[in-house]
Amino acid sequence: MDPLDFLEDEELLRFLHCHKAELSCMDNPQIFLFQLRDHDLIPDDRSKKVSRMKSRENQKRAVYEILDWFETERPKHIHTFWKCVFKDTIINQYPALCLLRNRLMDGSYRSDIEFSERAEKEELHKKQRKDFSDEELNSLKTKRKRRRSGVCDEDEDEEEEEQPGPSSQVTPGWRKKPRKISYSSPLKKGEKTDIWTWPIYKSQLPVTCGDLEGTLSRSRLAEGEQCIFFQNQWFTPGEFERRAGKMSSKNWKLSIRCNGTPLGKLIEDGQLEAVPYRGGAKKKKKSLFPSGPVITDQVSSNDTESSTDDTDEEDEETEQQPEADEDRSNMLFKVTCGAASGTLHKNRFASGTCGKSIRTERSWMSPVDFAKEALSQTDVSWRKDIEWEGKPLSVLIEEGTLRIHSVLCPCQLCKPDETELKNQNNDDECCICKRDEDEEDEDDEDAELVECDHCPRSFHQRCHLPHIEDAILRDDRKWMCTFCVFRSYTYTDEMGMTDALSCQISARMLQCQYLLLHLCCADEDQTFASDPNVYLSDYSTLIQTPMWLGKVANKLQSREYKTVGEFVSDVQLIFTNCAEYNRDNAEFLDKGNRLKQLFDREFKSVFNIRE
């Protein structure tokens, strides 16, 4: 049974009366009007008239007049009206209809109706009082006139007494005293229902999180997209949870509910389909590593090579078995081709043309493209031209370290869709913390990587400086990381070291953010990233004022520094502490010295310090 059948005509009619203005403001109302016309609810000429209008304001006025006409002329068809505009295809076109349907289904429409009734009663009461006052005044004038004339007409008095009072006046249409609306549940006492099984909720569900109410799109949830509509915007579950002030739970499956039931329960029971969400990143970055079987070719050193296509990669097919986690050194290979250099990532390698597996300073490229660009030639032999430790890349292929996929291989590297192909342009791990998405907690809202549109870097929201706000993630425009922003500007004014350190940091924030990010990227092993007290039990006994890169980043983000000198002082404290604690540890002492030299060199370059 349709849930609308539980509602009275009078309730639905008054609900329309309260929301005619909202409906008239919907963009592109033609489909909405065509639906009403196709169900013979409004005249054909009225819908055509609106479709011919060019002025948006005229359209709004015309739609309102049509709804007003329907309310007055065809109130008996109000059930049909709401049923036809609440069809899935129509709802998907107009979010305003979705919100109105939710108000009807969850009972919140009652407050609209009660307010409308109360306002109407007050208006009617004022009118009655005015009518009564006018009648009383006329009666008083008549009596005074009779007293002056000394005439007493009993018949007139009797007739006057029989005149109906103002309370008996009849008002037209539904302005009669309305029958009391029953707001009780349509279900029998003690009976429970799951509204997510109702036909009207086939595509969307009303959801709440804290005090916020939104609409969940089932299909968007199943695709891992922004799926909750709230205040005319789409949000991921994690974003909606944060808007509701429930970010501390970090578990939207529990904090977001439908009719009091957590979404996690609906997913568990099969009422909803969902893929793992990892925050609301600007671009969904899926793993580029093959998760299923990968078809590879066995290749010998005598195989004939080709320049741009791998026709020699169609030999015997074998199924690649899942491999155990390998050491990072076995996954990355420093390669060169002519004067160019880069890093080949084994997990991205599929063949000469499939899989952008070589990372240079500026981009990701396939081996063939890397060789072409390095040698400025179109006809290249990538297996020979690209070298690793002075040996041709074919050595790694022959020993089985690199496996060439067959041309029939269906993996994401060999047969990528548009999104996967785009994702190959950026790193699979955060350029700052060196962790990828798979190393993060599923429910961590900042786990998904945000990709720069101008370089190959990727970042977690809170790793980048400044932090990447949710509003930026929802923006379709291209995003530029701090590295690219800094390099797009040129600073030519020379200054002395003292002048640089005394600068207000607000005027040099970009330079300081760039310097710190550069330092974090150079700290490959994350040696100086976090509080040493966490993993060194005796650290506090030797170092009185601990400092680490993460703390400097937080202070920079929250604008705790006033001058550039304060920022530099904290960074230098990291290296001073390192030297103090690691006097007898040459390895870590050397790491600290190298990073300090890098910072000093970059600082002079960034601020154009004259020697």
C-alpha positions in Angstrom: 0.0 0.0 0.0 1.3 3.5 -0.9 2.1 5.5 2.3 0.2 8.4 0.8 -3.0 6.5 1.1 -2.7 6.8 4.9 -3.0 10.6 4.6 -6.3 12.5 4.3 -7.2 14.6 1.3 -7.5 17.6 3.6 -4.0 17.1 4.9 -2.5 16.8 1.4 -4.4 19.8 0.2 -3.3 22.0 3.0 0.3 20.7 2.5 0.1 21.9 -1.1 -1.3 25.2 0.1 1.8 25.7 2.3 4.3 24.8 -0.3 3.1 26.3 -3.6 5.7 29.0 -3.5 8.5 26.4 -3.1 7.2 24.4 -6.0 7.0 27.4 -8.2 10.7 28.2 -7.6 12.0 24.9 -9.0 14.4 25.2 -11.9 13.2 24.0 -15.4 9.6 23.3 -14.3 8.6 21.9 -17.7 9.0 18.2 -16.8 7.0 18.8 -13.6 4.2 20.4 -15.5 4.3 17.8 -18.3 3.8 15.1 -15.6 0.7 16.9 -14.3 -0.6 17.4 -17.8 -0.1 13.8 -18.7 -2.2 12.8 -15.7 -4.9 15.2 -16.8 -4.5 17.3 -13.7 -3.9 20.6 -15.4 -5.0 21.9 -18.8 -2.6 21.4 -21.8 -2.6 25.1 -22.8 -1.4 26.2 -19.3 1.7 23.9 -19.4 2.5 25.0 -23.0 2.2 28.6 -22.0 4.9 28.2 -19.3 7.2 26.3 -21.7 7.1 29.3 -24.1 8.1 31.8 -21.4 11.7 33.1 -21.5 11.6 35.1 -18.3 12.3 33.1 -15.2 10.2 35.4 -13.0 7.2 35.0 -15.4 7.7 31.2 -15.2 7.6 31.2 -11.4 4.4 33.3 -11.4 2.7 31.1 -14.0 3.6 27.9 -12.1 2.2 29.4 -8.9 -1.0 30.4 -10.7 -1.3 26.8 -12.1 -0.9 25.3 -8.6 -3.3 27.8 -7.2 -5.8 26.9 -9.9 -5.4 23.2 -9.1 -5.9 23.8 -5.4 -9.2 25.6 -6.0 -10.6 23.8 -9.0 -9.5 20.2 -8.5 -9.0 19.5 -4.8 -10.5 16.0 -5.1 -7.5 14.9 -7.2 -4.9 15.9 -4.6 -3.8 12.2 -3.9 -3.2 11.8 -7.6 -1.3 15.0 -7.7 1.3 14.0 -5.1 1.6 10.4 -6.3 2.5 11.5 -9.9 5.0 14.1 -8.8 6.6 11.7 -6.3 7.6 9.2 -9.1 11.3 8.3 -9.0 12.0 9.9 -12.4 10.5 13.2 -11.3 12.0 13.2 -7.8 15.5 12.8 -9.4 15.0 15.9 -11.4 13.8 18.1 -8.5 15.5 17.9 -5.1 12.7 20.2 -3.6 10.2 17.4 -4.3 12.3 14.9 -2.5 12.5 17.1 0.6 8.7 17.7 0.5 8.1 13.9 0.2 10.3 13.3 3.2 8.3 15.8 5.3 5.1 13.9 4.4 6.6 10.6 5.2 8.3 11.4 8.5 5.4 13.4 9.9 7.2 16.8 10.0 4.6 18.2 7.6 2.2 18.5 10.6 4.0 21.6 11.9 3.4 23.3 8.5 -0.3 22.5 8.6 -0.7 23.5 12.2 0.9 26.8 11.6 -1.2 27.4 8.5 -4.4 26.5 10.4 -3.5 28.7 13.3 -2.7 31.7 11.0 -6.0 31.1 9.1 -8.0 30.9 12.3 -6.5 34.2 13.5 -7.3 35.9 10.2 -10.9 34.5 10.3 -11.3 35.6 13.9 -10.2 39.1 13.1 -12.6 39.2 10.2 -15.5 38.0 12.3 -14.7 40.6 15.0 -14.7 43.3 12.4 -18.0 42.1 10.9 -19.5 41.8 14.4 -18.4 45.4 15.3 -19.9 46.8 12.1 -23.2 45.0 12.7 -23.3 46.0 16.3 -22.7 49.7 15.3 -25.5 49.6 12.7 -27.9 48.0 15.3 -27.1 50.7 17.8 -27.7 53.5 15.2 -31.1 51.9 14.4 -32.2 51.8 18.0 -31.2 55.4 18.6 -33.1 56.4 15.5 -36.2 54.6 16.8 -36.0 56.2 20.2 -35.9 59.6 18.6 -39.0 58.8 16.5 -40.9 57.2 19.4 -41.9 54.3 17.1 -41.6 50.7 18.2 -42.0 48.2 15.5 -42.4 44.8 17.1 -42.3 43.1 13.8 -39.0 44.7 13.0 -37.6 43.8 16.4 -38.6 40.2 15.9 -37.1 40.1 12.5 -33.9 41.7 14.0 -33.7 39.0 16.6 -33.9 36.3 14.0 -30.9 37.7 12.0 -28.0 35.2 12.2 -25.0 36.3 14.2 -21.5 36.5 12.8 -20.6 33.1 14.1 -23.2 31.6 11.8 -21.7 33.1 8.7 -20.6 30.6 6.1 -17.3 31.1 4.3 -16.7 29.6 0.9 -14.6 26.4 0.1 -12.3 24.9 2.7 -12.5 28.0 4.8 -15.3 26.3 6.7 -14.2 25.2 10.1 -12.0 22.3 9.2 -12.6 18.8 10.4 -10.0 18.0 13.1 -7.0 16.2 11.4 -5.9 13.0 12.9 -2.1 12.9 13.3 -1.9 9.4 14.6 0.2 6.8 12.9 -1.5 4.9 10.1 -0.3 1.7 11.7 -2.2 -0.3 14.2 -1.2 0.0 17.9 1.9 -2.0 18.6 2.6 -2.6 14.9 6.0 -1.6 13.5 7.1 -0.9 10.0 10.3 -0.4 8.1 9.8 2.6 5.9 12.8 1.7 3.7 10.7 -1.1 2.3 8.0 1.2 1.1 7.8 1.7 -2.6 8.1 5.5 -2.3 11.5 5.0 -0.8 12.8 2.8 -3.6 15.5 5.3 -4.7 15.9 7.6 -1.7 15.6 7.6 2.0 15.1 10.3 4.7 18.1 10.3 7.0 19.2 12.2 10.2 22.4 12.8 11.9 22.2 14.8 15.1 19.8 17.7 14.4 20.3 17.6 10.6 17.9 16.0 8.2 18.8 15.0 4.6 18.0 12.7 1.8 20.1 9.6 1.0 20.3 8.5 -2.7 20.6 4.7 -2.7 22.3 4.6 -6.1 24.9 7.2 -5.2 25.7 5.3 -1.9 26.2 2.1 -3.9 28.6 3.9 -6.2 30.7 5.5 -3.4 29.7 9.1 -4.5 28.4 12.0 -2.5 25.0 10.6 -1.7 23.2 12.8 0.9 21.3 15.8 -0.2 21.2 18.6 2.4 20.7 22.4 1.9 20.9 22.1 -1.9 24.2 20.3 -1.8 25.4 16.7 -2.0 27.7 15.3 0.7 29.4 12.1 1.4 28.3 10.3 4.6 31.4 11.5 6.4 30.9 15.1 5.3 27.3 15.0 6.5 28.4 13.5 9.8 30.9 16.4 10.2 28.2 19.0 9.4 26.1 17.5 12.2 28.9 17.9 14.7 29.4 14.1 15.1 32.9 13.9 13.7 34.2 12.5 17.0 32.4 9.2 16.4 34.1 8.8 13.0 31.6 6.1 12.1 28.8 7.4 9.9 27.3 3.9 9.7 26.2 4.4 13.4 25.7 8.2 13.6 23.5 8.5 10.4 20.1 7.0 10.8 16.9 6.3 8.9 13.8 6.4 11.0 16.0 5.7 14.1 17.9 2.7 12.5 21.6 3.2 11.8 22.6 2.9 8.2 25.1 0.2 9.2 22.2 -2.0 10.2 20.4 -1.5 6.9 23.6 -2.3 5.0 24.2 -5.4 7.1 20.6 -6.5 6.5 20.9 -6.0 2.8 18.5 -3.1 2.7 21.2 -0.7 1.4 24.2 -1.3 -0.8 27.4 0.6 0.0 31.1 0.6 -0.9 33.8 1.6 1.6 33.9 5.4 2.0 37.2 7.1 2.8 36.2 10.7 3.2 35.1 13.3 0.7 38.1 13.8 -1.6 38.1 15.9 -4.6 38.7 12.9 -6.8 38.0 9.3 -5.8 41.4 7.7 -6.1 41.0 3.9 -6.5 43.8 1.5 -6.1 45.7 1.1 -9.3 47.1 -2.3 -8.3 45.5 -5.4 -9.8 43.3 -7.0 -7.2 42.3 -10.0 -9.3 44.1 -12.4 -11.7 46.5 -10.7 -14.1 47.4 -12.4 -17.3 51.1 -12.1 -18.1 53.5 -13.2 -20.8 56.7 -15.1 -20.4 59.4 -13.2 -22.3 62.9 -14.1 -23.4 65.8 -11.8 -24.0 65.7 -12.7 -27.7 62.2 -11.3 -28.2 61.9 -8.7 -30.9 61.1 -5.3 -29.6 58.8 -2.7 -30.9 58.5 1.0 -30.3 55.0 1.9 -29.5 53.1 -1.4 -29.4 54.0 -4.6 -27.6 53.3 -7.1 -30.4 55.9 -9.4 -28.9 53.9 -9.7 -25.6 51.5 -12.3 -26.8 53.3 -15.5 -25.9 52.3 -18.0 -23.3 49.8 -16.8 -20.8 50.1 -17.5 -17.1 48.0 -16.4 -14.1 49.9 -14.2 -11.7 49.4 -15.4 -8.1 48.9 -13.0 -5.3 52.2 -11.8 -4.0 53.2 -11.3 -0.4 54.0 -7.7 0.8 57.4 -6.9 -0.5 60.1 -4.5 0.8 59.9 -1.0 -0.6 63.3 -1.4 -2.2 62.0 -4.3 -4.2 59.0 -2.2 -5.5 60.9 0.9 -6.6 63.6 1.1 -9.2 65.7 4.2 -10.0 65.8 4.4 -13.8 67.5 6.6 -16.4 67.2 7.2 -20.1 69.7 9.5 -21.6 69.8 12.5 -19.3 66.3 11.9 -17.8 65.8 10.1 -14.6 62.8 8.7 -12.7 61.5 6.0 -10.4 59.8 2.9 -11.8 57.0 1.6 -9.6 56.6 -2.2 -9.9 52.9 -2.2 -8.8 52.1 0.2 -11.7 54.0 -1.7 -14.4 52.0 -3.7 -17.0 53.9 -3.2 -20.2 55.7 -0.6 -22.3 52.5 1.2 -23.1 50.1 0.1 -20.3 50.4 1.5 -16.9 52.0 4.9 -16.1 54.7 3.3 -14.0 57.6 5.8 -14.2 57.4 8.8 -11.9 59.5 11.9 -12.8 59.6 15.2 -11.0 56.7 16.5 -13.2 54.6 13.6 -14.2 53.8 9.9 -14.5 54.6 8.2 -17.8 54.6 4.8 -19.4 58.0 3.4 -20.2 57.5 4.1 -23.9 56.5 7.7 -23.3 59.4 8.1 -20.9 61.9 6.9 -23.5 60.4 9.0 -26.2 60.5 12.2 -24.1 64.1 11.5 -22.9 65.5 10.7 -26.3 63.3 13.1 -28.3 62.6 10.3 -30.7 59.4 8.5 -31.8 61.0 5.1 -32.5 62.4 3.8 -29.3 63.3 0.4 -27.7 62.2 1.0 -24.1 63.6 -2.2 -22.8 67.2 -1.4 -23.9 67.0 2.4 -23.7 65.8 2.6 -20.1 68.4 1.5 -17.7 68.5 0.5 -14.0 71.8 0.5 -12.2 73.6 0.7 -15.6 71.8 -2.4 -17.0 68.9 -2.4 -19.5 65.4 -2.8 -18.1 65.1 -6.1 -19.9 67.3 -7.6 -17.1 64.4 -7.1 -14.6 62.0 -8.6 -17.1 64.1 -11.7 -17.7 64.6 -12.4 -14.1 60.9 -12.1 -13.4 61.1 -9.0 -11.2 58.9 -7.1 -13.7 56.1 -9.0 -15.4 54.6 -8.0 -18.7 50.9 -8.4 -19.0 49.3 -10.0 -22.0 47.4 -7.9 -24.4 44.3 -9.9 -23.3 44.8 -8.9 -19.7 41.6 -7.4 -18.2 43.2 -5.7 -15.2 42.8 -2.0 -14.4 46.2 -1.2 -15.7 45.7 -2.8 -19.1 42.0 -1.9 -19.5 41.4 1.2 -17.4 38.2 3.2 -17.5 38.3 7.0 -17.8 38.5 7.5 -14.0 41.3 4.9 -13.5 43.3 6.4 -16.4 43.0 9.8 -14.8 44.1 8.5 -11.4 47.3 7.2 -13.0 48.4 10.8 -13.3 48.9 11.1 -9.6 50.8 9.4 -6.7 49.2 6.5 -4.9 50.5 7.7 -1.5 50.5 10.9 0.3 53.5 13.0 -0.5 53.8 14.1 3.1 53.1 11.1 5.4 54.0 8.5 2.7 50.9 6.4 3.4 48.4 5.3 0.8 44.6 4.8 1.2 44.9 1.1 2.0 47.0 1.8 5.1 44.3 4.1 6.5 41.3 3.3 8.6 38.2 2.9 6.4 36.2 5.2 8.6 38.9 7.9 8.8 37.4 10.8 7.0 40.8 12.2 5.8 42.1 8.8 4.4 41.3 9.4 0.7 44.0 11.2 -1.3 43.4 14.6 -2.9 45.2 14.9 -6.2 46.8 18.1 -7.5 45.7 18.9 -11.0 49.0 20.5 -12.0 51.6 18.0 -10.7 51.7 14.3 -9.8 51.5 14.8 -6.1 48.6 13.5 -3.8 47.8 14.6 -0.3 45.6 13.8 2.7 43.4 16.7 3.6 45.2 17.4 6.9 48.7 16.6 5.6 48.7 19.5 3.1 49.4 23.1 4.2 47.1 24.8 4.3 44.6 22.1 5.1 42.3 21.2 2.2 38.8 22.2 3.2 35.7 20.3 2.3 34.4 23.2 0.2 37.5 22.8 -2.1 36.7 19.1 -2.5 33.2 19.8 -3.7 34.5 22.4 -6.2 34.8 21.1 -9.8 37.5 23.6 -10.7 41.1 22.4 -10.9 43.0 22.4 -7.6 46.7 23.5 -7.3 48.8 22.3 -4.3 51.1 24.6 -2.4 54.2 23.4 -4.3 52.6 24.5 -7.6 51.3 27.7 -6.2 54.7 28.7 -4.9 56.5 27.8 -8.1 54.0 29.9 -10.1 55.2 33.0 -8.3 58.6 34.7 -8.6 60.2 36.6 -5.8 63.1 38.8 -6.9 63.7 41.2 -4.0 66.9 40.3 -2.2 67.0 40.7 1.6 69.3 40.0 4.5 68.9 37.1 6.9 67.9 39.5 9.7 65.2 41.2 7.6 63.8 37.8 6.5 63.5 36.5 10.1 61.8 39.7 11.3 59.1 39.5 8.6 55.5 39.1 9.7 54.6 35.6 8.9 51.2 36.6 7.6 52.9 38.2 4.6 55.2 35.2 4.0 52.8 32.3 4.8 53.1 30.7 1.4 56.9 30.6 1.6 56.8 29.0 5.1 54.2 26.5 4.1 56.2 25.5 1.1 59.4 25.2 3.2 57.7 22.9 5.7 56.1 20.7 3.1 59.4 20.4 1.3 61.0 19.3 4.5 58.3 16.7 5.2 58.7 15.3 1.7 62.4 14.9 2.2 61.9 13.1 5.5 61.4 9.8 3.6 61.3 7.6 6.7 59.2 10.0 8.7 61.9 10.2 11.3 61.1 13.7 12.4 57.3 13.7 11.7 55.9 12.8 15.2 56.5 13.3 18.9 59.7 11.4 19.9 58.3 10.8 23.4 55.8 8.4 22.0 58.5 5.8 20.9 61.6 6.8 22.9 61.0 6.2 26.6 64.0 8.1 27.8 63.6 11.1 25.4 62.1 13.5 28.0 65.0 12.9 30.4 67.4 14.3 27.9 65.3 16.8 25.9 63.4 19.4 27.8 61.6 21.0 24.8 60.7 18.4 22.2 59.7 19.6 18.7 58.7 17.7 15.6 57.5 18.5 12.1 53.8 17.6 12.8 53.8 20.1 15.7 55.3 22.9 13.6 52.7 22.2 10.9 49.8 22.4 13.4 51.2 25.7 14.8 51.6 27.1 11.2 48.0 26.0 10.3 46.5 27.6 13.4 48.6 30.8 12.8 50.4 30.7 16.2 53.6 32.2 14.8 53.9 35.9 14.5 57.2 36.2 12.6 59.2 34.1 10.2 61.9 33.9 12.9 59.6 32.1 15.3 58.8 29.5 12.7 62.5 29.0 11.8 63.4 28.7 15.5 61.0 25.8 16.0 62.3 24.0 12.9 65.9 24.5 14.0 65.0 23.1 17.4 64.1 19.8 15.8 67.7 19.5 14.5 69.2 20.7 17.7 67.3 18.1 19.7 68.3 15.4 17.2 72.0 16.3 17.5 71.7 16.3 21.3 69.9 13.0 21.6 71.8 11.1 18.9 75.4 12.0 19.8 76.4 8.3 19.7 74.1 7.4 16.8 75.8 8.3 13.6 73.0 7.2 11.3 70.3 9.4 12.8 72.8 12.2 13.4 73.6 12.2 9.7 69.9 12.2 8.8 69.3 15.3 11.0 72.3 17.1 9.5 71.2 16.4 5.9 67.7 17.6 6.6 69.1 20.7 8.3 71.3 21.5 5.4 68.4 21.1 3.0 66.3 23.5 5.1 69.0 26.1 5.3 69.7 25.9 1.6 66.0 26.1 0.6 65.3 29.0 3.1 68.0 31.1 1.5 66.6 30.3 -2.0 63.0 30.9 -1.1 63.7 34.3 0.7 66.4 35.2 -1.8 68.9 35.9 1.0 72.0 37.8 -0.2 75.3 36.3 1.0 
